[in-house]
Amino acid sequence: MEPIVPGLRQATPTQVPGQPATLDGPAGGDGRDSRVALSYLLYGEVDDYIALMDVLEASVTELSPAEVARAVSDAGHRLPDDVVEDRLERLRQWGAAHATTDTSRILRHSDLLARNWRYTATAVGRQVHRFYRTVLAGTPAVREIPLAGLNRVVRSLEALRDGTAEDEAAPSHLSTRRGLEPRPPKPSTLR
């Protein structure tokens, strides 16, 4: 499999005696750069990754891909099971999620060879997601104001300040003076 981020080596299965096999991602404690965990906020399927991280970050136990898919669906973001597995694997490769084998489901040799991972958010993944939720998610998007429109606003404000403002923006059928006919529009001096 090709590395997702150039310069970082791929995750490999590790086995600690007496512990289930795990997959160490890029932030797996071997000195690799943990900033890679931010990757899920930068790629095209951001909404999918955020929904998955919402579930993983909120969970206190490890979840199977089917459990994650069900929880994401319950939250209103429907994803097919195979997409959930692919996204979880990518989160693991970025170091935002951690995977362990589900030893409770190993009954035969074929079960041992099958992919039966259970996922949880890593400490780095939890920190990144909390940063996203508390800082980035509530930030309004910066939008450009066209200079022509901004210039018109400035001229109108200057006219209000100088007392030379006209009611050219108000439609003639609206009147702020009760009981009086709307006055006819005057030629504008703001041009």
C-alpha positions in Angstrom: 0.0 0.0 0.0 1.3 3.5 -0.9 2.0 5.9 2.0 -0.7 8.5 2.4 1.7 11.2 3.4 5.1 11.2 1.8 8.0 10.5 4.2 5.9 8.6 6.7 6.1 4.8 6.8 3.0 2.7 6.7 1.4 1.3 9.8 2.3 -2.3 10.6 0.7 -4.9 12.9 2.4 -5.2 16.2 1.9 -7.8 18.9 2.8 -7.2 22.6 2.9 -10.5 24.6 -0.4 -11.0 26.4 -2.1 -8.2 24.5 -4.2 -8.4 21.3 -2.6 -7.5 18.0 -2.8 -3.8 17.2 -2.1 -1.6 14.2 0.0 1.5 15.0 -0.9 4.5 12.9 1.4 7.4 12.0 1.0 8.8 15.6 1.6 5.3 17.0 4.2 6.3 19.6 7.2 5.5 17.5 8.3 9.2 17.0 6.4 9.8 13.8 4.7 13.2 13.3 1.3 13.3 14.9 0.2 16.3 12.8 -0.9 13.8 10.2 -4.0 13.2 12.4 -5.3 16.6 11.1 -5.5 15.1 7.6 -9.1 14.1 8.0 -10.1 17.8 8.2 -8.4 18.5 4.9 -9.7 15.8 2.5 -12.7 15.7 0.2 -14.9 13.5 2.4 -14.5 15.8 5.5 -18.2 15.4 6.5 -17.8 11.6 6.6 -14.6 11.7 8.7 -16.1 14.2 11.1 -19.2 12.0 11.5 -17.0 9.0 12.2 -14.8 10.9 14.6 -17.9 12.2 16.4 -18.9 8.6 17.1 -15.4 7.4 18.0 -14.7 10.4 20.2 -18.0 9.9 22.1 -17.5 6.2 22.6 -15.7 4.8 25.7 -15.3 1.4 24.1 -13.9 0.1 20.9 -16.4 -0.3 18.1 -16.7 -2.5 15.1 -17.2 -0.9 11.7 -20.8 -2.1 11.8 -21.4 -0.4 15.2 -19.8 2.8 13.9 -21.9 2.7 10.8 -25.1 2.2 12.9 -24.2 5.1 15.2 -23.3 7.4 12.3 -26.6 6.5 10.7 -28.5 7.2 13.9 -26.9 10.6 13.9 -28.4 11.3 10.5 -25.3 10.7 8.3 -25.9 7.6 6.3 -22.8 5.7 5.0 -22.6 2.3 3.4 -20.7 -0.3 5.5 -17.8 -0.6 3.0 -17.3 3.2 3.0 -17.3 3.2 6.8 -14.6 0.5 6.8 -12.5 2.4 4.2 -12.8 5.7 6.2 -11.9 4.0 9.5 -8.9 2.5 7.9 -7.8 5.9 6.6 -8.4 7.5 10.0 -6.2 4.7 11.4 -3.5 5.4 8.9 -3.5 9.1 9.8 -3.3 8.3 13.5 -6.7 9.6 14.5 -8.1 6.1 15.2 -6.6 2.9 16.6 -7.5 -0.6 15.7 -7.3 -3.9 17.6 -8.4 -7.4 16.8 -11.7 -8.5 18.2 -10.6 -11.7 19.9 -14.1 -12.5 21.1 -15.1 -13.4 17.6 -12.2 -15.8 16.8 -13.6 -19.3 16.8 -11.7 -20.8 13.9 -8.4 -20.4 12.1 -10.3 -18.5 9.3 -11.6 -16.0 11.9 -8.0 -15.3 12.9 -7.1 -14.4 9.3 -10.1 -12.3 8.7 -10.2 -8.6 9.3 -12.2 -8.2 12.5 -10.9 -4.9 13.8 -12.4 -2.8 16.5 -11.7 1.0 16.4 -11.4 3.7 18.9 -10.1 7.3 18.7 -6.4 7.8 19.7 -5.5 10.5 22.2 -4.2 12.6 19.3 -7.4 12.0 17.3 -9.5 13.0 20.3 -7.5 16.2 20.7 -7.8 17.1 17.1 -11.5 16.4 17.0 -12.1 18.4 20.2 -10.1 21.3 18.7 -12.3 21.1 15.6 -15.5 21.0 17.6 -14.6 23.8 20.0 -12.6 26.2 17.8 -13.1 25.5 14.1 -16.7 24.3 13.8 -18.3 27.5 15.1 -16.1 29.9 13.1 -18.1 31.7 10.4 -16.8 31.5 6.9 -15.1 34.6 5.6 -16.9 36.0 2.6 -15.7 38.5 0.1 -17.7 41.7 -0.3 -17.5 43.1 -3.9 -15.8 46.5 -3.9 -18.7 48.1 -5.9 -21.2 47.1 -3.2 -18.9 48.2 -0.4 -18.4 51.6 -2.2 -22.1 52.0 -2.4 -22.5 51.3 1.3 -19.7 53.8 2.2 -21.3 56.6 0.0 -24.7 56.0 1.5 -23.3 56.2 5.1 -21.5 59.4 4.2 -24.7 60.8 2.8 -26.5 59.9 6.0 -23.7 61.6 8.1 -23.9 64.7 6.0 -27.7 64.8 6.0 -28.0 64.6 2.2 -29.4 61.0 2.1 -32.3 60.1 -0.2 -34.8 57.3 0.2 -33.8 55.7 -3.1 -33.5 52.3 -1.6 -37.1 52.2 -0.2 -39.8 51.1 -2.6 -42.4 53.8 -3.3 -45.3 51.7 -1.9 -43.6 51.7 1.6 -43.9 54.7 3.7 -42.5 55.3 7.2 -44.7 58.2 7.7 -48.2 57.1 8.8 -51.2 58.6 7.1 -49.1 60.4 4.5 -48.6 59.6 0.9 -45.2 58.6 -0.1 -43.2 61.4 -1.5 -42.0 61.2 -5.1 -38.4 60.1 -5.6 -35.9 62.9 -6.0 -33.0 62.8 -8.4 -30.1 61.1 -6.6 -26.9 63.0 -5.7 -25.1 59.9 -4.6 -23.9 58.8 -8.1 
